[in-house]
Amino acid sequence: MSDENKREGSSRQGAIEVLADRLVREADITEEQARELIKLIGIDWNSLLREAHFLKARHRL
């Protein structure tokens, strides 16, 4: 893997960390749940937040 690819991978991982942390705080889900949603949905914030709220509501029942 080239240095540039390593930096891009590291940068992407950092962005996912920030996004997961924000999702944990704003939707009150676990970090594991946040990472799984990001893996399934991608990085669209509105979609992530909507699904996180659905997930949280489903686990309250």
Backbone bond lengths (Angstrom), bond angles and torsions (degrees), N, CA, C in turn:
res aa  C-N    CA-C-N  psi(-1)  N-CA   C-N-CA  omega(-1)  CA-C   N-CA-C  phi
1 M - - - 1.448 - - 1.532 107.61 -
2 S 1.322 115.94 132.63 1.462 119.52 -179.00 1.526 110.29 -74.53
3 D 1.329 114.98 163.69 1.472 119.66 178.25 1.515 111.09 -60.04
4 E 1.332 116.25 -38.19 1.470 119.87 179.74 1.530 111.06 -64.54
5 N 1.318 117.08 -42.44 1.466 120.20 177.88 1.523 111.50 -64.63
6 K 1.326 116.50 -37.12 1.466 120.40 177.67 1.520 110.53 -64.15
7 R 1.347 116.53 -43.11 1.464 120.20 178.98 1.513 111.12 -63.96
8 E 1.343 116.92 -42.48 1.468 120.28 178.99 1.524 110.99 -63.34
9 G 1.322 116.96 -42.11 1.456 121.01 177.79 1.509 111.53 -63.75
10 S 1.320 115.76 -41.72 1.457 120.74 178.88 1.526 110.80 -66.58
11 S 1.322 116.27 -41.20 1.461 121.12 178.94 1.523 110.94 -64.86
12 R 1.330 116.48 -42.41 1.470 121.14 178.59 1.524 109.79 -63.61
13 Q 1.315 116.88 -42.60 1.464 120.80 179.39 1.517 110.47 -62.65
14 G 1.325 116.65 -39.34 1.461 120.98 177.94 1.520 111.18 -64.00
15 A 1.328 116.68 -40.65 1.465 120.97 178.82 1.527 110.56 -65.44
16 I 1.311 117.01 -39.35 1.468 121.04 178.14 1.519 110.21 -65.33
17 E 1.342 116.58 -39.45 1.476 121.13 177.07 1.529 110.71 -58.34
18 V 1.337 115.77 -48.69 1.465 121.12 -178.98 1.523 110.02 -61.92
19 L 1.324 116.37 -45.03 1.458 121.08 -179.43 1.530 111.42 -64.02
20 A 1.320 116.51 -43.45 1.467 120.75 178.82 1.525 110.81 -63.54
21 D 1.322 116.89 -43.58 1.470 120.36 179.02 1.528 111.24 -60.95
22 R 1.323 115.91 -43.13 1.470 119.75 179.27 1.526 110.72 -64.51
23 L 1.327 116.83 -41.53 1.459 121.01 179.57 1.530 111.19 -64.37
24 V 1.316 116.83 -39.28 1.473 121.62 176.91 1.526 110.29 -59.87
25 R 1.329 116.18 -46.57 1.470 120.71 -178.61 1.533 112.22 -67.70
26 E 1.307 116.68 -46.98 1.462 120.04 -172.08 1.526 113.61 -80.27
27 A 1.320 118.18 -28.71 1.461 120.52 -177.07 1.521 112.50 -107.67
28 D 1.335 116.83 -6.69 1.459 121.84 179.32 1.532 112.23 57.27
29 I 1.339 115.20 49.55 1.461 121.52 174.31 1.522 107.35 -117.30
30 T 1.318 117.04 171.51 1.458 120.23 179.62 1.523 110.46 -77.43
31 E 1.317 115.50 161.38 1.462 120.08 177.51 1.526 110.52 -62.94
32 E 1.308 116.79 -38.83 1.463 121.15 178.14 1.534 110.47 -61.08
33 Q 1.324 116.40 -44.26 1.463 120.02 178.11 1.530 110.85 -63.23
34 A 1.314 116.65 -41.18 1.466 120.97 179.76 1.522 110.71 -62.64
35 R 1.313 117.18 -44.97 1.469 120.70 179.80 1.529 111.34 -63.94
36 E 1.319 116.29 -39.35 1.463 120.05 179.06 1.527 110.63 -65.06
37 L 1.335 117.10 -42.23 1.458 119.95 177.52 1.524 111.16 -62.07
38 I 1.317 117.25 -42.16 1.462 120.74 179.16 1.526 109.92 -62.62
39 K 1.325 116.00 -41.43 1.460 120.50 179.08 1.535 110.60 -62.99
40 L 1.330 117.12 -40.32 1.464 121.25 -177.57 1.525 113.86 -78.68
41 I 1.332 116.63 -39.85 1.460 121.53 -170.69 1.519 113.04 -99.35
42 G 1.318 116.02 -34.62 1.461 119.56 -173.37 1.516 108.97 106.46
43 I 1.323 116.46 -153.23 1.455 119.49 -173.03 1.520 113.89 -109.77
44 D 1.315 118.28 13.76 1.465 120.73 177.74 1.527 109.09 -69.87
45 W 1.336 116.48 111.05 1.457 121.66 -172.61 1.526 112.79 -60.06
46 N 1.318 118.34 -46.08 1.465 120.67 -177.78 1.530 111.40 -61.70
47 S 1.318 116.95 -41.92 1.461 120.72 178.38 1.524 111.06 -66.34
48 L 1.326 116.51 -42.19 1.469 120.44 178.54 1.525 111.17 -61.27
49 L 1.316 116.49 -46.08 1.451 120.74 -178.00 1.529 111.40 -65.30
50 R 1.323 116.36 -42.46 1.468 120.69 178.04 1.532 110.58 -60.02
51 E 1.318 116.76 -48.91 1.466 120.37 -178.38 1.521 111.48 -67.10
52 A 1.319 117.21 -35.65 1.468 120.43 177.95 1.523 110.23 -63.84
53 H 1.313 117.12 -39.65 1.470 120.37 178.26 1.526 110.92 -67.44
54 F 1.331 116.84 -39.54 1.465 120.03 175.01 1.528 110.45 -61.38
55 L 1.323 115.60 -44.22 1.460 121.26 179.92 1.522 110.97 -61.20
56 K 1.319 116.30 -45.72 1.462 121.43 -179.77 1.525 110.62 -62.34
57 A 1.328 117.12 -44.39 1.470 121.30 179.94 1.517 110.90 -63.86
58 R 1.306 117.36 -39.71 1.467 122.17 -178.82 1.527 110.52 -65.25
59 H 1.301 117.61 -35.10 1.470 121.42 -178.39 1.528 112.30 -79.94
60 R 1.317 116.94 -13.56 1.466 119.99 177.07 1.528 111.91 -80.05
61 L 1.311 116.62 -21.82 1.477 119.83 -175.46 1.498 112.87 -69.42
